[in-house]
């Protein structure tokens, strides 16, 4: 299998699995990632579905990114736009049917599985390097094109706005939100090192990793 095909498959499955995990976070109801909080807030206000407003909000951001900094748009961006919301609603409905009133231990189990699998799917998606989500592109553009601040500061700022909007629209802000903010980065890096990069680069994964460290 060519590396290009591997990249496309990794991006596709990474995005779809991430969507499944969003639905799992929603069913666990222990707090989701900031952007999910933001989208869910609008879905709650307008009594609509997550997938509908994910498409609307991400589409609006994508239009802005296209005119401001289209460098970050790729095939993975399109996968993200069209697939994440649908996958999230599908998984939520599936879990809602299987666990209509889950106990607290079951909800924590959903949260734990959601975090670990989200990190894996995010690792696939980022390692494929075929574009980023419209939301990711906002902080990247602010940091690298407009030099507003370091990327981590821009990302914290956009995340904070999302969480505040979610809070005022009665979206659950809980332990899941804190966990995704603090633990996802290190876990994703572990998946990058031991799973995604070896999957994409094979025996050359170590050479690629050293090159990345040298350029960092």
Buried (B, 14 or more C-beta within 10 A) or exposed (E): EEEEEBBBBBBBBBBBBBBBBBBBBBBBBBBBBBBBBBBBBBBBEEEEBBBBBBBBBBEEBBEEBBEBBEBBBBBBBBBBBBBBBBBBBBBBEBBBEEBEEBEEEBBBBBBBBBBBBBBBBBBBBBBBEBBBBBBBBBBBBBBBEEEBBEEEEBBBBBBEEBBBBBBEBEBBBBEBBEBBBEEBEEBBEEBBBEBBBBBBBEEEBEEBBEEEEEEE
